[in-house]
Amino acid sequence: MRGALLILRLAIADLRHDRLVSLCQIVMAAAVIAPLLLLFALKHGVATTLLAELRANPETLRIRPVGSYRLGPDFFRDMAGRPETGFLVPATRAIATQIYLSKAEGRAPLADIQMLPTAPGDPLGQGSPLIAERGQVALSTAAARQLDAGPGDRLRGIVERSRDGRVEPATVDLTVSRVVPEALYLSSTAFVHPDLIEAAERYRDGYEVPAFGWPGERAWEPIAEYASFRLYARDLSDVAPLAEAVRAAGIETRTDADRIAGILALDRNLNALFLIVGSVAAAGLVGALLAGMVAGVERKRRALAVMGLLGFRRGLLAAFPMAQAGLLALAGYGLSLAVYGAGAIAVQSYFAPLLQTGQAAIALEPWHFAAAGLATLALALPSALATGFRAAATEPSEALREV
């Protein structure tokens, strides 16, 4: 242990003695590492910002059916069983999703709102259910504004049907559970329990609905085939294959797959660019460190031979240039962090007018810095090993021959 500490002290003293050469090697290392950090931070910042924008809006993951269909249990079972599916709930005909809502108290005007079914796992809930029971409703921000309602307010809902020239309204009492942020959903919509939206369609088709106390000329029968659905992919990369599976079932869809594919392609291309540039720069750094360290060992062969005469074993002689290689690499990385900090401020300021609140053109996580430091040490390893073996091969007799 004492020998190792002594070698470290000698390595530091030797670097200080050759401070000009050491400084040149440190600057050279920083000149390679700092641009790589800036390039990776820019790639990470741009890609992360774009992907975060997509993931922040669950509607990006939605597969929207075009038109009405006759979809039975087999379709929903097959779609729900696919690994790409994140959320699926059956929906009725669009014409059956209309409901008139108003506040239960007073004489508030009725608002014509579209109903959509929701269920546990709804992406718009961002990890929690939109509603907890059948008597609740979640409102989009537009619907809440239209009704002047918020969480806890009681609403009166009216579902109408026409029979024999007469309009027959059916009422239902609902409680607002929450309001969906406008950033997640724009339209004026009420998210309700699937039972309510199914009951509305059955009632309009002339069926009685015992669960809600609505009369009808036909006995209640549950819906056997649904006209539509709400379907969300599990992740961005799942949108295209899931939409293709839906189309294979004969259903035309609209998705954001093209937009997603463009951003994912940009991320892949930036990764490839960074890999190519980083590989070339890393090879240059390894070569420069190796050349500088080997040249340094050659200059110090007499000093290493004298150390051998003084009793330093070959292992300690090898550790001398290896310690110097590690110290130079760490010093170069430290200088590169300072250069990166200045460059990051300049880049962020340049792109600031193009960015929204909370967005960053350049960004790195703490573990990125740790990984970059370890990578720098790894790049110094070839020169450390080469110079270490060369130093260990120095014979003490070389010192005697030069006396």
HUTA-V534348 format. One record per pair of residues at least 12 apart in sequence whose ideal C-beta (glycine too) atoms are under 10 Angstrom apart, sorted by the first residue. I is the first residue (numbers start at 0). J is the second residue. D is the distance in whole Angstrom. If there is no record, write none. Layout:
# HUTA-V534348
((I/J/D) (I/J/D))
This chain:
# HUTA-V534348
((2/310/9) (2/311/7) (2/312/8) (2/314/9) (2/315/5) (2/318/9) (3/314/9) (3/315/7) (3/318/7) (3/322/9) (5/311/9) (5/315/8) (6/306/9) (6/311/8) (6/314/10) (6/315/5) (6/316/9) (6/317/10) (6/318/5) (6/319/5) (6/321/9) (6/322/6) (6/323/10) (7/318/8) (7/319/9) (7/322/6) (7/323/10) (7/325/10) (7/326/9) (8/322/10) (9/302/9) (9/306/8) (9/311/9) (9/315/10) (9/318/10) (9/319/7) (9/322/9) (9/323/9) (10/318/8) (10/319/6) (10/320/8) (10/321/9) (10/322/4) (10/323/5) (10/324/9) (10/325/9) (10/326/6) (10/327/10) (11/322/8) (11/323/8) (11/326/7) (13/295/9) (13/299/7) (13/302/8) (13/319/8) (13/320/9) (13/322/10) (13/323/7) (14/295/10) (14/322/9) (14/323/6) (14/326/6) (14/327/7) (14/330/9) (17/295/8) (17/298/9) (17/299/9) (17/323/10) (20/291/8) (20/294/9) (20/295/7) (20/298/9) (20/327/10) (21/291/9) (21/295/9) (21/323/8) (21/326/9) (21/327/7) (21/330/8) (22/327/10) (22/330/9) (22/334/10) (23/287/10) (23/291/8) (24/287/8) (24/288/7) (24/290/10) (24/291/5) (24/292/8) (24/295/9) (24/323/9) (24/324/9) (24/327/5) (24/328/9) (24/330/9) (24/331/7) (25/326/9) (25/327/6) (25/328/9) (25/329/9) (25/330/5) (25/331/5) (25/332/9) (25/333/9) (25/334/6) (25/335/9) (26/330/10) (26/331/8) (26/334/7) (26/335/10) (26/338/10) (27/283/9) (27/284/8) (27/287/6) (27/288/8) (27/291/8) (27/327/9) (27/331/7) (28/284/6) (28/287/8) (28/288/7) (28/291/10) (28/327/7) (28/328/6) (28/329/9) (28/330/8) (28/331/3) (28/332/7) (28/333/10) (28/334/8) (28/335/7) (28/375/7) (28/378/9) (28/379/8) (29/330/8) (29/331/5) (29/332/8) (29/333/8) (29/334/4) (29/335/4) (29/336/9) (29/337/8) (29/338/6) (29/339/9) (29/375/10) (30/280/10) (30/283/10) (30/284/9) (30/287/10) (30/331/9) (30/334/9) (30/335/8) (30/338/8) (31/277/10) (31/279/10) (31/280/5) (31/281/8) (31/283/6) (31/284/4) (31/285/10) (31/287/8) (31/288/10) (31/331/8) (31/335/8) (31/375/9) (31/378/9) (32/280/8) (32/281/9) (32/284/7) (32/328/9) (32/331/6) (32/332/6) (32/333/10) (32/334/8) (32/335/4) (32/336/9) (32/338/8) (32/339/8) (32/371/7) (32/372/9) (32/374/9) (32/375/6) (32/378/9) (33/331/9) (33/332/9) (33/334/8) (33/335/4) (33/336/8) (33/337/8) (33/338/4) (33/339/5) (33/340/9) (33/341/9) (33/342/7) (34/276/9) (34/277/10) (34/280/7) (34/335/9) (34/338/9) (34/339/9) (34/342/8) (35/273/8) (35/276/7) (35/277/6) (35/280/6) (35/281/8) (35/284/9) (35/335/8) (35/339/9) (35/371/8) (35/374/9) (35/375/10) (36/332/9) (36/335/6) (36/336/8) (36/338/8) (36/339/4) (36/340/10) (36/342/8) (36/343/8) (36/361/10) (36/363/7) (36/367/8) (36/368/8) (36/371/6) (37/335/10) (37/338/8) (37/339/6) (37/341/10) (37/342/5) (37/343/7) (37/345/9) (37/346/7) (37/361/7) (37/363/10) (38/269/9) (38/272/8) (38/273/6) (38/276/6) (38/277/8) (38/280/9) (38/361/10) (39/269/9) (39/270/10) (39/273/6) (39/276/10) (39/277/8) (39/339/10) (39/361/9) (39/363/7) (39/367/7) (39/370/10) (39/371/8) (40/339/7) (40/342/9) (40/343/6) (40/346/8) (40/347/10) (40/359/9) (40/360/9) (40/361/4) (40/362/6) (40/363/5) (40/364/10) (40/367/8) (41/269/9) (41/273/9) (41/342/10) (41/343/9) (41/346/7) (41/347/10) (41/350/9) (41/359/10) (41/360/7) (41/361/5) (41/362/9) (41/363/10) (42/265/10) (42/266/8) (42/268/10) (42/269/4) (42/270/7) (42/272/8) (42/273/5) (42/361/9) (42/362/10) (43/266/10) (43/269/9) (43/270/10) (43/273/9) (43/359/9) (43/361/8) (43/362/6) (43/363/6) (43/364/8) (43/367/7) (44/343/9) (44/346/9) (44/347/8) (44/350/9) (44/354/10) (44/358/8) (44/359/5) (44/360/5) (44/361/4) (44/362/4) (44/363/8) (45/262/10) (45/265/8) (45/266/9) (45/269/7) (45/350/9) (45/358/10) (45/359/9) (45/360/7) (45/361/8) (45/362/9) (46/262/8) (46/263/9) (46/265/7) (46/266/4) (46/267/9) (46/268/10) (46/269/6) (46/270/8) (46/362/10) (47/266/9) (47/358/9) (47/359/8) (47/362/6) (47/363/10) (47/364/9) (48/354/8) (48/355/9) (48/357/9) (48/358/5) (48/359/6) (48/360/8) (48/361/10) (48/362/8) (49/258/10) (49/261/9) (49/262/5) (49/263/9) (49/265/7) (49/266/8) (49/358/10) (50/235/7) (50/259/9) (50/262/6) (50/263/8) (50/265/10) (50/266/7) (51/357/9) (51/358/8) (51/359/10) (52/262/9) (52/355/9) (52/358/8) (53/235/6) (53/238/10) (53/255/8) (53/258/8) (53/259/6) (53/262/6) (53/263/9) (54/234/8) (54/235/7) (55/125/10) (55/182/7) (55/183/8) (56/122/9) (56/123/10) (56/182/7) (56/183/6) (56/184/9) (56/255/9) (57/85/9) (57/86/9) (57/121/8) (57/122/3) (57/123/6) (57/124/9) (57/125/8) (57/179/10) (57/183/6) (57/184/8) (57/231/6) (57/232/10) (58/122/8) (58/123/8) (58/182/10) (58/183/7) (58/184/7) (58/185/9) (58/231/9) (58/255/8) (59/122/10) (59/231/9) (59/232/9) (59/235/7) (59/238/8) (59/254/9) (59/255/5) (59/256/10) (59/258/8) (59/259/7) (60/83/10) (60/85/6) (60/86/8) (60/122/6) (60/230/9) (60/231/5) (60/232/5) (60/233/8) (60/234/8) (60/235/7) (60/237/8) (60/238/6) (60/241/9) (60/254/9) (60/255/8) (60/259/9) (61/85/10) (61/86/9) (61/122/8) (61/123/10) (61/229/7) (61/230/7) (61/231/5) (61/232/8) (61/238/8) (61/242/10) (61/252/10) (61/253/9) (61/254/7) (61/255/8) (62/78/9) (62/83/10) (62/84/9) (62/87/9) (62/228/9) (62/229/9) (62/230/5) (62/231/7) (62/232/7) (62/237/10) (62/238/7) (62/239/10) (62/241/6) (62/242/5) (62/243/10) (62/244/9) (62/245/6) (62/246/9) (62/250/9) (62/252/5) (62/253/8) (62/254/5) (62/255/10) (62/256/9) (63/227/9) (63/228/10) (63/229/9) (63/230/8) (63/242/9) (63/245/10) (63/251/10) (63/252/6) (63/253/5) (63/254/7) (63/255/9) (64/90/9) (64/226/9) (64/227/5) (64/228/6) (64/229/9) (64/230/8) (64/245/7) (64/250/5) (64/251/7) (64/252/6) (64/253/8) (65/227/10) (65/250/8) (65/251/4) (65/252/6) (65/253/6) (66/93/9) (66/226/9) (66/227/8) (66/250/8) (66/251/6) (66/252/10) (67/90/10) (67/91/9) (67/92/6) (67/93/7) (67/94/9) (67/225/9) (67/226/4) (67/227/6) (68/92/10) (68/224/8) (68/225/8) (68/226/6) (68/227/7) (68/228/9) (68/248/9) (68/249/8) (68/250/6) (68/251/9) (69/223/9) (69/224/4) (69/225/8) (69/226/7) (70/89/7) (70/90/9) (70/224/6) (70/225/5) (70/226/7) (70/227/8) (70/228/7) (70/248/8) (70/249/10) (70/250/8) (71/223/7) (71/224/5) (71/225/8) (72/89/9) (72/223/8) (72/224/9) (72/225/9) (73/248/10) (74/87/10) (74/89/9) (74/224/9) (74/225/9) (74/228/8) (74/245/9) (74/248/6) (74/249/10) (74/250/9) (75/87/7) (75/88/9) (75/89/6) (75/225/8) (75/228/7) (75/230/10) (77/244/8) (77/248/8) (78/228/8) (78/230/7) (78/241/8) (78/244/7) (78/245/7) (78/248/8) (78/250/10) (79/230/9) (81/230/10) (81/232/9) (81/233/9) (81/237/9) (81/240/9) (81/241/7) (81/244/6) (81/245/10) (82/233/7) (82/237/8) (82/240/9) (82/241/9) (83/230/10) (83/231/10) (83/232/5) (83/233/6) (83/234/8) (83/236/9) (83/237/4) (83/238/8) (83/239/9) (83/240/5) (83/241/4) (83/242/9) (83/243/10) (83/244/7) (84/230/7) (84/231/8) (84/232/7) (84/233/7) (84/237/8) (84/241/6) (84/244/9) (84/245/10) (85/120/8) (85/121/10) (85/122/7) (85/230/9) (85/231/5) (85/232/6) (85/233/4) (85/234/8) (85/237/7) (85/238/10) (85/241/9) (86/117/9) (86/118/8) (86/119/9) (86/120/5) (86/121/6) (86/122/6) (86/123/9) (86/124/10) (86/229/7) (86/230/7) (86/231/4) (86/232/9) (86/233/9) (87/118/9) (87/120/9) (87/228/6) (87/229/7) (87/230/5) (87/231/8) (87/241/10) (88/115/9) (88/116/5) (88/117/7) (88/118/5) (88/119/10) (88/120/9) (88/121/8) (88/193/6) (88/196/9) (88/225/10) (88/228/7) (88/229/5) (88/230/8) (88/231/10) (89/116/7) (89/118/10) (89/193/7) (89/196/9) (89/197/8) (89/222/8) (89/224/9) (89/225/4) (89/226/9) (89/227/8) (89/228/5) (89/229/8) (89/230/10) (90/114/9) (90/115/7) (90/116/6) (90/193/8) (90/196/7) (90/197/10) (90/200/10) (90/225/6) (90/226/7) (90/227/4) (90/228/5) (90/229/6) (90/230/9) (91/114/9) (91/115/10) (91/116/8) (91/193/9) (91/196/5) (91/197/7) (91/198/10) (91/199/7) (91/200/4) (91/201/9) (91/203/9) (91/222/7) (91/225/6) (91/226/6) (91/227/7) (91/228/10) (92/199/10) (92/200/6) (92/203/9) (92/204/10) (92/225/9) (92/226/4) (92/227/7) (93/113/8) (93/226/8) (93/227/7) (94/200/9) (94/203/8) (94/226/9) (95/114/9) (95/158/9) (95/160/10) (95/196/7) (95/197/9) (95/198/10) (95/199/6) (95/200/4) (95/201/9) (95/202/9) (95/203/5) (95/204/8) (95/222/10) (95/226/8) (96/112/9) (96/113/5) (96/114/5) (96/115/7) (96/116/9) (96/188/9) (96/189/9) (96/191/9) (96/196/6) (96/199/7) (96/200/8) (96/226/10) (96/227/9) (97/111/6) (97/112/8) (97/113/7) (97/114/7) (97/157/10) (97/158/8) (97/159/8) (97/199/8) (97/203/9) (98/110/9) (98/111/8) (98/112/6) (98/113/8) (98/114/5) (98/136/9) (98/154/10) (98/156/5) (98/157/7) (98/158/6) (98/159/9) (98/171/8) (98/173/9) (98/189/7) (98/191/8) (98/195/8) (98/196/9) (98/199/7) (99/111/6) (99/112/7) (99/155/9) (99/156/7) (99/157/4) (99/158/8) (99/159/7) (99/168/8) (99/170/10) (100/112/5) (100/114/9) (100/136/8) (100/138/9) (100/142/8) (100/145/9) (100/146/6) (100/148/8) (100/154/5) (100/155/7) (100/156/5) (100/157/8) (100/171/10) (100/173/8) (100/175/10) (100/187/10) (100/189/6) (101/146/7) (101/147/10) (101/148/9) (101/154/7) (101/155/6) (101/156/8) (101/157/8) (102/146/7) (102/147/7) (102/148/6) (102/152/6) (102/153/7) (102/154/6) (102/155/7) (102/175/10) (103/148/10) (103/152/8) (103/153/4) (103/154/6) (103/155/5) (103/156/10) (103/172/7) (103/173/9) (103/174/9) (104/152/9) (104/153/7) (104/154/10) (104/155/9) (107/146/8) (107/147/8) (107/148/9) (107/154/9) (107/155/9) (108/145/10) (108/146/9) (108/147/10) (109/146/9) (109/155/9) (109/156/10) (109/157/7) (110/142/7) (110/145/5) (110/146/5) (110/147/10) (110/148/9) (110/154/10) (110/187/8) (110/189/10) (111/145/9) (111/187/8) (112/136/9) (112/138/8) (112/139/9) (112/141/9) (112/142/5) (112/145/7) (112/146/8) (112/154/10) (112/156/9) (112/186/10) (112/187/6) (112/188/7) (112/189/5) (112/191/10) (113/139/9) (113/142/9) (113/186/7) (113/187/7) (113/188/5) (113/189/7) (114/136/8) (114/156/9) (114/158/9) (114/188/7) (114/189/5) (114/190/8) (114/191/5) (114/192/10) (114/195/7) (114/196/5) (114/199/7) (115/129/10) (115/137/10) (115/139/9) (115/184/9) (115/186/9) (115/188/5) (115/189/7) (115/190/5) (115/191/7) (115/193/10) (115/196/7) (115/227/10) (115/229/6) (116/190/8) (116/191/7) (116/192/7) (116/193/4) (116/194/9) (116/195/8) (116/196/5) (116/197/8) (116/225/10) (116/227/10) (116/228/9) (116/229/7) (117/129/5) (117/130/6) (117/135/10) (117/136/9) (117/137/7) (117/176/10) (117/179/10) (117/189/10) (117/190/4) (117/191/7) (117/192/7) (117/193/8) (117/196/9) (117/229/8) (118/130/9) (118/190/10) (118/192/8) (118/193/6) (118/229/9) (119/131/9) (120/231/9) (121/137/9) (121/179/9) (121/190/7) (121/229/8) (121/231/8) (122/183/8) (122/229/9) (122/231/5) (122/232/9) (122/233/10) (123/137/8) (123/139/9) (123/177/10) (123/179/5) (123/180/9) (123/183/5) (123/184/6) (123/188/10) (123/190/7) (123/229/10) (123/231/9) (124/137/8) (124/176/10) (124/177/8) (124/179/8) (124/183/9) (124/190/9) (125/179/9) (125/180/9) (125/183/8) (127/177/9) (128/176/8) (128/177/9) (129/176/7) (129/177/6) (129/179/7) (129/190/5) (129/191/9) (129/192/10) (130/173/9) (130/174/9) (130/175/10) (130/176/5) (130/177/8) (130/190/7) (130/191/7) (130/192/6) (130/195/10) (131/174/10) (131/176/7) (131/177/10) (131/192/10) (132/174/9) (132/176/9) (132/192/7) (133/171/10) (133/173/9) (133/191/8) (133/192/4) (133/193/9) (133/194/5) (133/195/7) (133/198/10) (133/210/8) (133/211/9) (134/153/10) (134/171/8) (134/172/7) (134/173/6) (134/174/6) (134/176/9) (134/191/10) (134/192/8) (134/195/9) (135/150/10) (135/154/10) (135/173/7) (135/174/5) (135/175/7) (135/176/4) (135/177/9) (135/190/9) (135/191/8) (135/192/7) (135/195/10) (136/148/9) (136/152/10) (136/154/7) (136/156/8) (136/171/9) (136/173/4) (136/174/7) (136/175/6) (136/176/7) (136/177/9) (136/189/5) (136/190/7) (136/191/5) (136/192/8) (136/195/8) (137/150/9) (137/175/7) (137/176/5) (137/177/5) (137/178/7) (137/179/6) (137/184/10) (137/188/9) (137/189/7) (137/190/4) (137/191/8) (138/150/9) (138/152/9) (138/154/9) (138/173/10) (138/175/6) (138/176/9) (138/177/8) (138/178/5) (138/179/7) (138/184/10) (138/187/9) (138/188/8) (138/189/6) (138/190/8) (139/178/7) (139/179/5) (139/180/9) (139/181/7) (139/183/8) (139/184/5) (139/185/7) (139/186/6) (139/187/6) (139/188/5) (139/189/8) (139/190/8) (140/178/6) (140/179/7) (140/180/6) (140/181/4) (140/182/9) (140/183/9) (140/184/8) (140/185/8) (140/186/10) (140/187/9) (140/188/10) (141/178/10) (141/179/9) (141/181/7) (141/184/8) (141/185/6) (141/186/6) (141/187/4) (141/188/8) (142/175/10) (142/178/8) (142/179/9) (142/184/9) (142/186/8) (142/187/4) (142/188/6) (142/189/6) (142/190/9) (143/175/8) (143/177/9) (143/178/5) (143/179/8) (143/181/9) (143/187/9) (143/189/10) (144/178/9) (144/181/9) (144/187/8) (145/187/6) (146/175/8) (146/187/9) (146/189/9) (148/175/5) (148/178/8) (149/175/6) (149/177/9) (149/178/6) (150/174/9) (150/175/5) (150/176/7) (150/177/5) (150/178/7) (151/174/7) (151/175/6) (151/176/9) (151/177/10) (152/173/9) (152/174/7) (152/175/5) (153/172/7) (153/173/7) (153/174/6) (153/175/8) (154/171/9) (154/172/7) (154/173/5) (154/174/7) (154/175/6) (154/189/8) (155/170/6) (155/171/8) (155/172/6) (155/173/8) (156/169/9) (156/170/7) (156/171/4) (156/172/7) (156/173/5) (156/189/8) (156/191/9) (156/195/8) (156/199/9) (156/211/10) (157/169/7) (157/170/6) (157/171/8) (158/170/8) (158/171/7) (158/195/9) (158/196/10) (158/198/8) (158/199/5) (158/200/9) (158/202/6) (158/203/7) (158/208/9) (158/211/9) (158/213/8) (159/199/10) (159/202/9) (159/203/8) (160/199/9) (160/202/6) (160/203/5) (160/204/8) (160/205/7) (160/206/10) (160/213/9) (160/215/9) (161/203/9) (162/203/10) (162/205/7) (162/215/9) (162/216/8) (167/202/9) (167/203/10) (167/205/10) (167/213/9) (167/214/8) (167/215/9) (168/213/10) (169/198/9) (169/199/8) (169/202/6) (169/203/9) (169/208/7) (169/211/7) (169/212/8) (169/213/4) (169/214/8) (169/215/9) (170/211/9) (170/212/9) (170/213/9) (171/191/9) (171/195/7) (171/198/8) (171/199/9) (171/208/10) (171/211/6) (171/212/9) (171/213/8) (172/211/10) (173/189/8) (173/191/8) (173/192/10) (173/195/8) (175/189/9) (176/190/9) (177/190/9) (190/229/9) (193/222/10) (193/225/10) (194/208/9) (194/210/6) (194/211/8) (194/221/10) (195/208/10) (195/210/9) (195/211/8) (196/222/10) (196/225/10) (197/210/9) (197/221/7) (197/222/5) (197/225/9) (198/210/6) (198/211/5) (198/213/7) (198/219/9) (198/221/10) (198/222/10) (199/211/9) (199/213/9) (200/222/7) (200/225/9) (200/226/8) (201/213/9) (201/215/8) (201/217/9) (201/219/7) (201/220/7) (201/221/8) (201/222/7) (202/214/9) (202/215/7) (202/219/10) (203/215/10) (204/217/8) (204/220/9) (204/222/9) (205/217/5) (206/218/7) (206/219/6) (206/220/6) (206/221/10) (206/222/10) (207/219/6) (207/220/10) (227/250/9) (228/245/9) (228/250/9) (230/242/9) (230/245/7) (230/250/10) (230/252/9) (230/254/10) (232/254/8) (232/255/10) (232/256/9) (232/259/9) (234/259/10) (235/255/9) (235/256/9) (235/258/10) (235/259/5) (235/260/9) (235/262/8) (235/263/7) (236/259/8) (236/260/9) (236/263/7) (237/259/10) (238/254/6) (238/255/7) (238/256/5) (238/257/10) (238/258/10) (238/259/6) (238/260/9) (239/254/7) (239/255/10) (239/256/4) (239/257/9) (239/259/7) (239/260/7) (239/263/10) (240/256/9) (241/254/8) (241/256/9) (242/254/5) (242/255/10) (242/256/6) (243/256/9) (277/374/9) (280/378/10) (281/374/8) (281/375/10) (281/377/9) (281/378/6) (282/378/9) (284/328/9) (284/331/9) (284/375/8) (284/378/5) (284/379/8) (284/382/9) (285/377/10) (285/378/5) (285/379/8) (285/380/9) (285/381/5) (285/382/7) (286/381/9) (286/382/9) (287/382/9) (288/324/7) (288/327/7) (288/328/7) (288/331/9) (288/378/7) (288/379/6) (288/380/10) (288/381/8) (288/382/4) (288/383/9) (288/385/10) (288/386/9) (289/324/9) (289/379/9) (289/381/6) (289/382/4) (289/383/9) (289/384/10) (289/385/6) (289/386/8) (290/382/8) (291/323/10) (291/324/9) (291/327/8) (291/382/8) (291/386/9) (292/320/6) (292/321/9) (292/323/7) (292/324/5) (292/327/8) (292/379/9) (292/381/10) (292/382/4) (292/383/7) (292/385/7) (292/386/4) (292/387/9) (292/389/9) (292/390/10) (293/320/9) (293/382/7) (293/385/6) (293/386/6) (293/389/7) (294/386/9) (295/320/7) (295/323/7) (295/324/9) (295/327/10) (295/382/10) (295/386/7) (295/390/10) (296/316/10) (296/319/9) (296/320/5) (296/323/9) (296/382/10) (296/385/9) (296/386/5) (296/387/9) (296/388/10) (296/389/5) (296/390/5) (296/392/10) (296/393/8) (297/386/10) (297/389/8) (299/319/8) (299/320/8) (299/323/10) (299/386/10) (299/390/8) (299/393/9) (300/389/9) (300/390/8) (300/392/10) (300/393/6) (300/394/9) (300/397/6) (300/398/9) (300/401/9) (301/393/9) (301/397/7) (301/398/6) (301/400/10) (301/401/6) (301/402/10) (302/319/9) (302/393/9) (302/398/9) (303/316/6) (303/317/10) (303/319/7) (303/320/9) (303/389/9) (303/390/5) (303/391/9) (303/392/10) (303/393/4) (303/394/10) (303/395/9) (303/397/8) (303/398/9) (304/316/9) (304/393/5) (304/394/7) (304/395/5) (304/396/7) (304/397/4) (304/398/4) (304/399/8) (304/400/9) (304/401/8) (305/393/10) (305/395/8) (305/397/9) (305/398/5) (305/399/10) (305/401/10) (305/402/10) (306/319/8) (306/390/9) (306/393/9) (306/395/8) (306/398/9) (307/390/10) (307/391/10) (307/393/6) (307/394/7) (307/395/4) (307/396/9) (307/397/9) (307/398/7) (308/394/10) (308/395/5) (308/396/9) (308/397/10) (308/398/6) (308/399/8) (309/395/9) (309/398/10) (310/395/10) (311/395/9) (312/391/9) (313/387/10) (313/388/10) (313/390/8) (313/391/4) (313/392/8) (313/393/9) (314/387/9) (314/391/7) (315/390/10) (315/391/9) (316/387/8) (316/389/10) (316/390/5) (316/391/5) (316/392/9) (316/393/6) (316/395/10) (317/383/9) (317/384/9) (317/386/8) (317/387/4) (317/388/7) (317/389/9) (317/390/5) (317/391/4) (317/392/9) (317/393/10) (318/383/9) (318/387/7) (318/390/9) (318/391/9) (319/386/9) (319/387/8) (319/390/6) (319/391/9) (320/382/8) (320/383/7) (320/384/10) (320/385/9) (320/386/4) (320/387/6) (320/388/10) (320/389/8) (320/390/5) (320/391/9) (321/379/9) (321/380/9) (321/382/9) (321/383/4) (321/384/7) (321/385/10) (321/386/7) (321/387/4) (321/388/10) (321/390/8) (321/391/10) (322/383/8) (322/387/9) (323/379/10) (323/382/10) (323/383/8) (323/386/8) (323/387/10) (323/390/10) (324/376/9) (324/378/10) (324/379/5) (324/380/8) (324/381/9) (324/382/5) (324/383/4) (324/384/9) (324/385/9) (324/386/7) (324/387/8) (325/375/10) (325/376/6) (325/379/6) (325/380/9) (325/382/10) (325/383/6) (326/379/9) (327/379/7) (327/382/9) (327/383/10) (328/372/9) (328/374/10) (328/375/5) (328/376/6) (328/377/9) (328/378/7) (328/379/4) (328/380/9) (328/382/9) (328/383/8) (329/372/8) (329/375/7) (329/376/7) (329/379/8) (331/375/7) (331/378/10) (331/379/9) (332/368/9) (332/371/7) (332/372/5) (332/373/10) (332/374/9) (332/375/4) (332/376/8) (332/378/10) (332/379/9) (333/372/9) (333/375/10) (335/371/8) (335/372/10) (335/375/8) (336/368/7) (336/371/9) (336/372/9) (339/361/9) (339/363/8) (339/368/9) (339/371/9) (342/361/8) (343/359/9) (343/360/9) (343/361/5) (343/362/9) (343/363/8) (344/361/9) (345/361/9) (346/359/10) (346/360/6) (346/361/5) (347/359/7) (347/360/6) (347/361/6) (347/362/9) (348/360/9) (349/361/10))
